[in-house]
Amino acid sequence: MAATFPGVIAFAFMVSMILAGVILRARISFLQNNLVPASLIGGVLGFVLVSSGLSLGFDNVDFTAFAFHFFTLSFMSLVLTGSEKSSQGDASVIPGGMWIAIIWVMSLVLQAMVGLAVILAFNQVSGGELSHFLGIIATHGFTQGPGQALALGNIWENELGITHAINFGLIYASIGFLMAFVVGVPVARRAIRAGLNFNRAARIDDEFLRGILTSNVSAGRQITHPANVDSLVFHIAILGVAYVFTDQYLKFVFPFASHVTIGGINLGIFFSHNLFFIHGLINCVILRALMNRFGYGHFIDNETQRRITGSAVDLMVVATIMSVEFAFLSEFIVPIGLVSLAVTLATAALCFGFGRKLRSFGVERAVTVFGCCCGSTGSGLLLLRILDPDLSTPIAKELAFFNIAILFIGFHVLTVMAPVLPSFSLMTICVVYAGTFVVGATLLTLMGRFFPIPAAADR
């Protein structure tokens, strides 16, 4: 049995870093004032321990798989969560969710172009020969997160010859989470002081600062009788079925797809386990739709499903940061730092610039989508809770719509181009990405006038 322990102990060691993060957050005022989440604290602590050789013999690579799978599970769980009626009507969720989705897709292409420009400039000044795709992959670390950065980095590096794509992608994802809070938290707190947020009851109390609740909060509705099976396990089982189905589906389709080549691109790439995230997301959308269609949607409790999603996000964050190799980071710290800084500034200008044009919930949507474009949906939701702690605005519900909408409006980038991007010419990439950004900006300009101004009584 001893041979079965390494993977389990690696997971236990990783989770213990989150516990350490909870303790540090509760005791250190600097971490409290900046609302640094325990997963981020634990990830940094774990990174230091691994880099110092104090990690019980575990190396960075031992945590890479956790980052990939928990990223995938977080999004599959998210789309299994059912929609809830907004207090302002379901129709109000759609335009707001579409606005967030368009910003996200614009960020996807903007960050890629900014990263490309920085690496080209860096090579010109330093005489280096870094692949410009090591700048482009910043968008898959920032906007999409560690799972996609790892998956696409694996394809680009092992099948398309882009050296260091995996490590660059993981580092960008780690920095993205950090930037989400370094920039997002001060902006949110300043908005509260200036009275720009809709929820005037928003306040950062002791529970929020310390990160530990002393009041009773519901953890979800029980679906199954505890004498039969625990309700949490029941929900995990549904997610597990979707995961197994996606795995078997890819194993069935891949042999057929791998024999087809179109335009010099083997279709097997699109049906490999590296892109498990996309196929898993689609399968969960279908599964949830079927459950609703046949009257079984009530068997999923949304609050419980959100707990699973949140747990997966926390585990993903700590695993991502612990996967970073210190020696590699120190070797490429200058280009990585320059790309990360430029991408962060560009993303902030995009999100907050267009957010100011909205006639309602502008700061809430801007801060939320900034978190999504630098970290994950979980990061965006945490930043939203600063401005709207009881989620009285429709923004949280808009995030559910947003996660589905991006699959359609970003399909040409996410599914068609990104997996095999190095096989496209630089001119084609620039034309398509710039065109996508322009179309998105045009749509947002037109949409801004359709968001109603909240009545004074509502404020």
Beta strands, then each sheet from edge to edge (+ up, - down):
strand 1: 261-262
strand 2: 265-266
sheet 1: 1+ 2-
end
